[in-house]
Amino acid sequence: MKTILKTTALVALSAAPAFADKSDDTLNVAFTKELENVDSYFNSSREGVVLQRAVWDGLIYRDPETNEYVGNLATSWEWVDDTTLEFKLREGVTFHNGEPFNADDVVYTVNYVAKEENGVKTQRNVNWMESAEKIDEYTVRINLKDKFPAAIEFLSGPVSMYPDEYYAEAGPSGMGLKPVGTGPYKVVDVTPGQHFVLEKNEDYHDSPKGEPEITNIDIRTIPDVNTQMAEIFSGSLDFIWQVPADQAEKLATMDQFTVANASTMRVGYLQMDAAGRSGEDNPFTNAKVRAAVNHAINRQELVDALLKGESTVINTACFPSQFGCAQDVTSYEYDPEKARELLAEAGYPDGFETEFYAYRDRQYAEAIVSYLGEVGIETDFKMLQYSALRELNMDGEVPISFQTWGSYSINDASAMVSQYFKHGTLDSARDDQLLEWLDVADSSTDPETRVEYYTKALQRIADEAYWAPMFSYNTNYVFTKEVTYEPTPDEVLRFVDMSWQ
């Protein structure tokens, strides 16, 4: 769902903005988070997903409105057997550097990213593939490690095709500095983490993504939202997104702006070190402590006061629309007295102190910290860059943290629950029973069996309070009246769908 906020109210501001002239056909955009690497396989941020969909293509495309799968770099596909997919590839496609697209590129890409030692950032996106083999110039087979019914969904999302000759020489670092894809936009300039300039691909193939209408996209990283607001008001920015609700409400009162609010698949949650990776004296190895954390936080108040828009309270370790995301699980009502009782039963009648980490939405994190403090959990709050916190999590050094996950906009529970509860480096529970059930859910070709075992896993996660799910996110997009854009519920900013009024 999405809503468009428009207003004719007058605002008492000192001067009217002088918006950038669209005559140079350049859309000026701000990113809030620093993107560690433009190579789509070596970052896991939403900004990376946005650039991935603009610069690269996958074999399959899922329409964000209808959820229909159609061919992109592939024209057709079929299951040869339960673990083999065969694709007929689109002919006449070229990469941005002029290299022709064919089966060799698919084989090289899949065989490279499927090898764990090559270090793809989010292994869950690729580790279901065993290998790829060339049948002829425009026919290729992808071999799966096991049955994986969500393969088509993943191939329509995070699995992009790279040019074999270029990538073999450039590697992830070279691709990060000089990206080369087949997508609707090509990258003409990169200042790592700071500035990205895209240019319309005039030779873009007949893709379901459509042809770009705006020629140039100029993206700058501006971490401070107030600075972004000042720049969009002064006219040096045309488009900002992920704007906090209170700021978006202010901008919505200005006739010069359109403020669009759309639901997303992103979920906010507290991850607790139930496995004790951060130390034997870690209180979160105690299930009563984890339950106390769940009871301590008023999720509805957070949604109503801070997130607003299309956000809702979440009780499960996945997004409700995802296939297999069962909602019939133990939920924890806001009950600070119950939280204090549980802490006392766990041996912490006076509470305890702990490090608490976050990487985004300081206002949300500080509110959560305040709730924890009210029941006796005192925190040493540490705000880090996303990449730094991710590394600490992978090393098992984080007792509790406020995290978010957008599942790469993959509408299948495996993209979230299996990402975090199958003994990978980001698994803070290390529950063997969960691993067993999720293996069944991920590999079964029977939808009912998949639902049954995802439900078992999600109920156990909730019963053991391994996480404290918080809320779903919504995103506020703010753009000048010269820009036309209708956001989609998957939180993928699509430059190809933008145009000038």
Beta strands, then each sheet from edge to edge (+ up, - down):
strand 1: 2-5
strand 2: 26-31
strand 3: 60-62
strand 4: 69-71
strand 5: 74-81
strand 6: 84-89
strand 7: 129-136
strand 8: 139-144
strand 9: 185-191
strand 10: 195-200
strand 11: 216-221
strand 12: 239-241
strand 13: 257-272
strand 14: 352-358
strand 15: 377-383
strand 16: 400-405
strand 17: 467-480
strand 18: 483-484
strand 19: 499-500
sheet 1: 1+ 13- 16+ 14+ 15+
sheet 2: 1+ 13- 17+ 12-
sheet 3: 2+ 11+ 10- 9+
sheet 4: 3+ 4-
sheet 5: 5+ 6- 8+ 7-
sheet 6: 18+ 19-
end
